[in-house]
């Protein structure tokens, strides 16, 4: 129920204040999970739900989900970020590349083993090199010999309660 409410609020906030392909600066007010943050734009307005483009972090109820969320929070919570929105996802969140302290947040999470590079069909995703390095070093979720991709987890177990 809470997720549905947050998604509805996100749609309203996005519709009112942000366009696709928009770049803005802001501060992170909340970290929902390993790939979703809320950013209050510097220009004002309500915080916007932002889904980090190019990564897929474990669900909160799956192994390494809480660690992924906490790693993202340590990096960006209450910090200034630069957001390059490229569109919206099925839940109305902005899809965006996010930079903090001059570095790509998605790349960092994948490199540290907290997320997968988002795959589509045969495309290994924008962070395939970072994922390969994390796998080889057995960092983060790759310490598990057979971590389950979030998409497969959701198909098998449904959404987290």
C-alpha positions as CSV (number, residue, x, y, z in Angstrom):
1,X,0.0,0.0,0.0
2,X,2.8,2.4,0.9
3,X,4.6,1.7,-2.4
4,X,1.4,2.4,-4.3
5,X,0.9,5.7,-2.5
6,X,4.5,6.7,-3.1
7,X,4.2,5.8,-6.8
8,X,1.0,7.9,-7.1
9,X,2.7,10.8,-5.4
10,X,5.7,10.4,-7.7
11,X,3.5,10.6,-10.8
12,X,1.8,13.7,-9.6
13,X,5.1,15.4,-8.6
14,X,6.8,14.4,-11.9
15,X,3.9,15.6,-14.0
16,X,3.9,18.9,-12.3
17,X,7.6,19.7,-12.2
18,X,9.8,17.6,-14.4
19,X,10.1,16.9,-18.1
20,X,11.8,14.0,-19.9
21,X,15.4,14.8,-21.0
22,X,15.7,17.4,-18.2
23,X,18.9,18.1,-16.2
24,X,18.6,19.6,-12.7
25,X,20.5,19.8,-9.5
26,X,19.0,18.9,-6.1
27,X,19.5,17.2,-2.8
28,X,18.6,13.6,-1.9
29,X,15.9,13.5,0.8
30,X,15.2,9.8,0.9
31,X,16.5,6.5,-0.4
32,X,13.7,3.9,-1.0
33,X,15.9,1.0,-2.1
34,X,19.1,0.2,-4.0
35,X,18.1,2.0,-7.1
36,X,15.5,4.6,-6.2
37,X,16.0,8.0,-4.5
38,X,14.0,11.1,-3.9
39,X,15.5,14.4,-5.0
40,X,14.3,17.9,-4.0
41,X,15.2,20.1,-7.0
42,X,17.2,23.3,-6.1
43,X,14.7,25.3,-8.1
44,X,12.1,24.3,-5.5
45,X,9.1,22.0,-5.4
46,X,8.4,18.7,-3.9
47,X,11.0,15.9,-4.0
48,X,10.9,13.7,-7.1
49,X,11.2,9.9,-7.3
50,X,14.2,9.1,-9.4
51,X,15.0,5.5,-10.6
52,X,18.7,5.2,-11.4
53,X,18.9,4.3,-15.0
54,X,21.1,1.4,-16.1
55,X,21.2,-0.6,-12.9
56,X,18.9,-3.1,-11.2
57,X,19.5,-3.5,-7.4
58,X,18.2,-6.5,-5.4
59,X,14.7,-6.1,-3.9
60,X,14.7,-5.1,-0.2
61,X,13.4,-8.5,0.8
62,X,15.9,-10.5,-1.2
63,X,19.5,-11.2,-0.2
64,X,21.7,-8.1,-0.4
65,X,18.7,-5.8,-0.8
66,X,19.2,-3.9,2.4
67,X,22.9,-3.7,1.9
68,X,22.3,-2.2,-1.6
69,X,19.9,0.4,-0.2
70,X,22.3,1.3,2.6
71,X,25.3,1.6,0.2
72,X,23.2,4.0,-1.9
73,X,22.2,6.0,1.2
74,X,25.8,6.3,2.4
75,X,26.7,7.8,-1.0
76,X,23.8,10.2,-1.6
77,X,21.5,10.8,1.3
78,X,21.3,14.5,2.2
79,X,23.9,15.1,-0.5
80,X,23.8,17.3,-3.6
81,X,23.3,15.5,-6.8
82,X,23.0,16.2,-10.5
83,X,20.2,14.4,-12.3
84,X,20.0,13.8,-16.0
85,X,16.4,12.6,-16.7
86,X,15.9,10.5,-19.8
87,X,12.3,9.4,-19.4
88,X,10.0,7.7,-17.0
89,X,9.5,4.1,-15.8
90,X,6.2,2.1,-15.5
91,X,5.7,3.5,-12.0
92,X,6.0,7.2,-13.0
93,X,9.5,7.7,-11.6
94,X,12.0,9.7,-13.5
95,X,14.7,7.5,-15.1
96,X,17.9,9.2,-14.8
97,X,21.7,9.1,-14.6
98,X,22.7,10.6,-11.3
99,X,26.1,12.1,-10.3
100,X,27.3,12.9,-6.8
101,X,30.7,14.4,-6.1
102,X,31.5,14.2,-9.8
103,X,31.0,10.4,-10.1
104,X,28.3,8.3,-11.7
105,X,26.3,6.8,-8.8
106,X,25.0,3.8,-10.9
107,X,28.5,2.9,-12.0
108,X,29.8,3.0,-8.5
109,X,27.0,0.8,-7.1
110,X,27.6,-1.8,-9.8
111,X,31.4,-1.6,-9.4
112,X,31.0,-2.2,-5.6
113,X,28.7,-5.2,-6.2
114,X,25.4,-3.7,-5.1
115,X,23.6,-3.9,-8.4
116,X,23.5,-5.5,-11.8
117,X,24.1,-3.6,-15.0
118,X,20.5,-3.4,-16.4
119,X,20.2,-5.9,-19.3
120,X,17.8,-5.7,-22.2
121,X,17.6,-8.7,-24.5
122,X,21.3,-9.3,-25.6
123,X,22.5,-5.9,-24.4
124,X,24.6,-6.4,-21.2
125,X,23.8,-2.9,-20.1
126,X,25.8,0.4,-19.7
127,X,27.8,-0.9,-16.7
128,X,28.8,-4.3,-18.1
129,X,32.5,-3.6,-17.4
130,X,31.9,-2.6,-13.8
131,X,29.7,-5.7,-13.3
132,X,32.4,-7.9,-14.7
133,X,35.0,-6.5,-12.3
134,X,32.7,-6.9,-9.3
135,X,31.9,-10.5,-10.2
136,X,35.6,-11.3,-10.6
137,X,36.4,-9.7,-7.3
138,X,33.4,-11.4,-5.6
139,X,32.3,-8.0,-4.2
140,X,29.0,-7.4,-2.6
141,X,26.2,-9.6,-4.0
142,X,28.8,-11.5,-6.0
143,X,30.1,-13.1,-2.8
144,X,27.0,-15.3,-3.2
145,X,27.8,-18.1,-5.7
146,X,24.5,-17.7,-7.5
147,X,22.8,-14.4,-6.8
148,X,19.3,-14.0,-8.3
149,X,18.6,-11.1,-10.6
150,X,15.8,-8.9,-9.2
151,X,13.6,-9.5,-12.3
152,X,13.8,-13.3,-11.7
153,X,13.3,-12.8,-8.0
154,X,10.1,-10.9,-8.6
155,X,8.8,-13.5,-11.1
156,X,9.4,-16.3,-8.5
157,X,8.4,-14.6,-5.3
158,X,6.3,-11.6,-6.3
159,X,6.9,-8.1,-4.9
160,X,8.2,-7.5,-1.4
161,X,5.4,-7.1,1.2
